[in-house]
Amino acid sequence: AKLIKRSAPDMSDENIYQKAKMVVEAEIQAIAYNEYLPLLLGPNALSKYKGFDPEVNPQLTNEFAAAAYRFGHSMVATDMYDGKINLRDTFFSSHIISNGEGIGPILEQFCNSQSETLNSKMINDLRNFLFGEPGKGGHDLAALNMQRGRDHGLASYNQVRKDLGLSTQERRKDMDLFCGGLLECRYSKALVGETFYLLIKDQFERIRTGDSFWYQRRMSKKQVKYINGITLGQIMHRHTGFDRNNAFGKSKNKYKCKCHK
């Protein structure tokens, strides 16, 4: 917003806000589709953007929201701050940010910690201590995910595979979609199995194609090129001083607070 104001001093506050908002939205979209999704689904998994199609419905499918995109819960690790704090002790603990050096060390931890392998397992902190006060137990995220799928009326794992044109497995005929998806082996170069791969791929392609405000549609070629050159690592460095090239890969870089430079 400051840069926009500097380049166009006569622009109204509302227009400055709308332009800044458009840039932030574009950055989020570009990072998700250029950095994150290629790692999750594999390079070139998504079809090339061909423009806005008003006939495409970008709304989230029940299967995506209540099952497939919850795969990441199995990848959450227990240790925080190099093992000094357990995840269970961080729920509702905003003082970690307000009494410390801000968000920088938190982002460093997220970038430098090793995630758990994507499978059907979930750490104890999420299975028995979710959103609970320290020492008092909590909820079970795996159970919540399964119950949510049933509350939403999701079809069984086998039925969803059948609807996707995939083979079914007799021994998993009554299995919840969330559980069945996590049990699958990795599909091609993706981190997830075949069922979740197809559900996630379909969802993100429709989100892009069905969005009349998609950044590649409403921005100039020069602006799109600039936005595509922005990474999450650059944004974190800009706001925290944490120097990180690839925000989605592990690094040995150490956080350096701006005030210590």
C-alpha positions as CSV (number, residue, x, y, z in Angstrom):
1,A,0.0,0.0,0.0
2,K,2.9,2.4,0.8
3,L,4.5,1.7,-2.6
4,I,1.1,2.3,-4.4
5,K,0.6,5.6,-2.4
6,R,4.1,6.7,-3.3
7,S,3.6,6.0,-7.0
8,A,0.1,7.5,-7.1
9,P,-0.2,10.2,-4.4
10,D,-3.6,11.4,-5.6
11,M,-5.2,7.9,-5.4
12,S,-8.0,7.6,-2.9
13,D,-7.6,5.4,0.2
14,E,-10.2,3.0,-1.1
15,N,-8.4,2.5,-4.4
16,I,-5.1,2.0,-2.7
17,Y,-6.7,-0.6,-0.5
18,Q,-8.3,-2.4,-3.5
19,K,-5.0,-2.4,-5.5
20,A,-3.0,-3.7,-2.5
21,K,-5.7,-6.3,-1.8
22,M,-5.4,-7.5,-5.4
23,V,-1.7,-7.9,-5.2
24,V,-1.9,-9.9,-1.9
25,E,-4.6,-12.2,-3.4
26,A,-2.4,-12.7,-6.5
27,E,0.6,-13.6,-4.3
28,I,-1.4,-16.1,-2.4
29,Q,-2.7,-17.7,-5.6
30,A,0.7,-17.8,-7.3
31,I,2.5,-19.3,-4.3
32,A,-0.1,-22.0,-3.9
33,Y,-0.1,-23.0,-7.5
34,N,3.6,-22.4,-8.4
35,E,5.3,-23.6,-5.2
36,Y,3.0,-25.7,-3.0
37,L,0.8,-27.7,-5.4
38,P,3.7,-29.0,-7.6
39,L,5.2,-30.4,-4.4
40,L,1.9,-31.9,-3.2
41,L,0.7,-33.3,-6.6
42,G,3.9,-33.5,-8.6
43,P,5.2,-31.2,-11.3
44,N,2.8,-30.4,-14.2
45,A,0.0,-32.3,-12.4
46,L,-2.4,-29.4,-13.0
47,S,-3.5,-28.6,-16.5
48,K,-2.4,-25.2,-17.9
49,Y,-4.6,-22.2,-17.2
50,K,-6.8,-21.5,-20.2
51,G,-8.8,-18.6,-18.8
52,F,-12.1,-18.1,-17.0
53,D,-15.0,-20.4,-17.7
54,P,-18.3,-19.3,-16.3
55,E,-19.7,-22.8,-16.6
56,V,-17.1,-24.2,-14.1
57,N,-18.3,-24.3,-10.5
58,P,-15.4,-23.4,-8.2
59,Q,-17.2,-24.4,-5.0
60,L,-15.5,-26.9,-2.7
61,T,-16.7,-30.5,-3.0
62,N,-17.7,-32.3,0.2
63,E,-15.1,-35.0,-0.4
64,F,-12.3,-32.4,-0.7
65,A,-13.3,-30.3,2.4
66,A,-14.3,-33.1,4.7
67,A,-11.7,-35.7,3.8
68,A,-9.1,-35.3,1.1
69,Y,-7.6,-32.0,2.1
70,R,-7.3,-33.1,5.7
71,F,-4.4,-35.4,4.7
72,G,-1.9,-33.0,6.3
73,H,-3.1,-33.9,9.8
74,S,-1.0,-37.1,9.5
75,M,2.1,-35.1,8.6
76,V,2.1,-32.9,11.7
77,A,5.1,-33.4,13.9
78,T,5.3,-33.4,17.8
79,D,8.4,-31.3,18.4
80,M,8.5,-27.5,18.3
81,Y,11.6,-25.4,18.7
82,D,14.0,-28.2,18.2
83,G,12.2,-30.5,20.6
84,K,12.1,-27.9,23.4
85,I,8.3,-27.7,23.3
86,N,5.6,-30.3,22.4
87,L,2.8,-29.3,20.0
88,R,0.3,-30.1,22.7
89,D,1.7,-27.3,24.9
90,T,1.3,-24.7,22.1
91,F,-2.5,-24.7,21.7
92,F,-3.9,-21.3,22.6
93,S,-0.4,-20.2,23.7
94,S,-0.2,-16.8,21.9
95,H,2.3,-15.7,24.5
96,I,4.9,-17.6,22.5
97,I,4.6,-14.9,19.9
98,S,3.7,-11.8,22.0
99,N,6.4,-12.4,24.6
100,G,9.1,-13.5,22.2
101,E,10.6,-12.2,19.0
102,G,7.3,-12.3,17.1
103,I,6.3,-14.6,14.3
104,G,9.9,-15.0,12.9
105,P,11.0,-17.9,15.1
106,I,7.6,-19.6,14.6
107,L,8.1,-19.5,10.8
108,E,11.7,-20.7,11.2
109,Q,10.4,-23.7,13.1
110,F,7.8,-24.5,10.5
111,C,10.4,-24.3,7.7
112,N,13.2,-26.2,9.4
113,S,11.3,-29.0,11.2
114,Q,10.8,-32.4,9.5
115,S,7.2,-33.3,8.9
116,E,5.9,-36.8,9.6
117,T,5.5,-39.3,6.8
118,L,2.1,-39.0,5.2
119,N,0.3,-42.3,6.2
120,S,-2.6,-43.5,8.3
121,K,-0.9,-42.5,11.6
122,M,-1.3,-39.4,13.6
123,I,0.8,-38.1,16.5
124,N,-0.4,-38.5,20.1
125,D,-0.6,-34.7,20.5
126,L,-3.4,-34.6,18.0
127,R,-5.0,-37.9,19.0
128,N,-5.4,-37.2,22.7
129,F,-4.5,-33.6,23.4
130,L,-6.1,-31.5,20.6
131,F,-7.2,-28.0,21.9
132,G,-6.9,-29.1,25.5
133,E,-5.4,-27.2,28.4
134,P,-1.9,-28.4,29.3
135,G,-2.0,-31.6,31.4
136,K,-5.8,-32.0,31.0
137,G,-6.1,-34.0,27.8
138,G,-8.1,-32.9,24.8
139,H,-9.9,-34.1,21.6
140,D,-9.0,-36.8,19.1
141,L,-8.4,-35.2,15.6
142,A,-8.6,-38.5,13.8
143,A,-11.9,-39.3,15.4
144,L,-13.2,-35.8,14.6
145,N,-12.2,-36.2,10.9
146,M,-14.1,-39.5,10.6
147,Q,-17.1,-38.2,12.4
148,R,-17.2,-35.0,10.3
149,G,-17.2,-37.2,7.1
150,R,-20.2,-39.1,8.5
151,D,-22.0,-35.9,9.6
152,H,-21.5,-34.5,6.1
153,G,-22.9,-37.7,4.5
154,L,-19.7,-38.6,2.6
155,A,-19.9,-41.8,0.6
156,S,-17.6,-44.7,1.6
157,Y,-14.0,-44.9,0.4
158,N,-15.0,-47.6,-2.2
159,Q,-18.0,-45.6,-3.5
160,V,-15.9,-42.5,-4.0
161,R,-13.3,-44.5,-5.9
162,K,-16.0,-46.0,-8.1
163,D,-17.4,-42.5,-8.8
164,L,-13.9,-41.4,-9.8
165,G,-13.7,-44.4,-12.2
166,L,-11.1,-46.2,-10.1
167,S,-11.0,-49.8,-9.0
168,T,-12.6,-50.8,-5.6
169,Q,-11.3,-53.1,-2.9
170,E,-13.6,-55.5,-1.2
171,R,-11.8,-55.5,2.1
172,R,-12.3,-51.7,2.4
173,K,-16.0,-51.6,1.4
174,D,-17.2,-50.0,4.6
175,M,-14.2,-47.8,5.2
176,D,-14.4,-44.0,5.7
177,L,-13.0,-41.9,2.9
178,F,-10.5,-40.1,5.1
179,C,-9.0,-43.4,6.4
180,G,-9.0,-45.2,3.0
181,G,-7.3,-42.2,1.4
182,L,-4.5,-42.2,3.9
183,L,-3.9,-45.9,3.5
184,E,-3.1,-45.6,-0.2
185,C,0.5,-45.7,-1.5
186,R,1.8,-42.5,-3.1
187,Y,0.5,-41.9,-6.6
188,S,3.1,-41.1,-9.3
189,K,5.1,-38.1,-8.0
190,A,2.5,-36.9,-5.6
191,L,2.7,-37.1,-1.8
192,V,-0.9,-38.4,-1.6
193,G,-2.5,-41.6,-2.9
194,E,-4.6,-41.9,-6.1
195,T,-8.0,-41.0,-4.6
196,F,-6.9,-37.9,-2.8
197,Y,-4.8,-36.9,-5.8
198,L,-7.8,-36.8,-8.1
199,L,-10.0,-35.0,-5.6
200,I,-7.4,-32.4,-4.8
201,K,-6.4,-31.9,-8.5
202,D,-10.0,-31.5,-9.6
203,Q,-10.7,-29.0,-6.8
204,F,-7.8,-26.7,-7.5
205,E,-8.3,-26.7,-11.2
206,R,-11.9,-25.7,-10.7
207,I,-11.0,-23.0,-8.2
208,R,-8.7,-21.5,-10.8
209,T,-10.9,-21.9,-13.9
210,G,-14.1,-20.8,-12.2
211,D,-12.7,-17.6,-10.7
212,S,-13.4,-14.5,-12.7
213,F,-10.9,-12.6,-10.5
214,W,-8.0,-15.0,-11.0
215,Y,-4.8,-13.1,-11.1
216,Q,-3.7,-14.3,-14.5
217,R,-6.9,-13.0,-15.9
218,R,-7.2,-9.6,-14.4
219,M,-3.5,-8.6,-14.4
220,S,-1.3,-7.5,-17.3
221,K,1.4,-9.9,-18.6
222,K,4.1,-7.7,-16.9
223,Q,2.3,-7.9,-13.5
224,V,1.7,-11.6,-13.8
225,K,5.4,-12.2,-14.5
226,Y,6.3,-10.1,-11.4
227,I,3.8,-12.0,-9.2
228,N,5.0,-15.4,-10.5
229,G,8.5,-14.4,-9.4
230,I,7.5,-14.0,-5.8
231,T,8.1,-16.9,-3.4
232,L,6.8,-17.5,0.2
233,G,10.5,-17.4,1.3
234,Q,10.8,-13.9,0.0
235,I,7.7,-12.7,1.8
236,M,8.9,-14.2,5.1
237,H,12.3,-12.6,4.7
238,R,10.7,-9.2,3.9
239,H,8.6,-9.3,7.1
240,T,10.8,-11.2,9.6
241,G,14.4,-11.1,8.4
242,F,14.4,-14.9,8.3
243,D,16.3,-15.6,5.1
244,R,14.9,-18.6,3.4
245,N,15.0,-19.5,-0.3
246,N,12.6,-22.4,-0.3
247,A,9.9,-22.1,2.4
248,F,8.6,-25.6,1.7
249,G,11.9,-27.5,2.1
250,K,14.1,-28.1,5.2
251,S,17.2,-25.9,5.6
252,K,19.9,-25.4,8.2
253,N,19.6,-21.6,8.1
254,K,19.1,-20.0,11.4
255,Y,16.7,-17.2,12.1
256,K,18.2,-13.7,12.5
257,C,15.8,-11.1,14.0
258,K,15.9,-7.8,12.3
259,C,16.6,-6.0,15.5
260,H,19.9,-8.0,15.9
261,K,21.3,-6.9,12.5
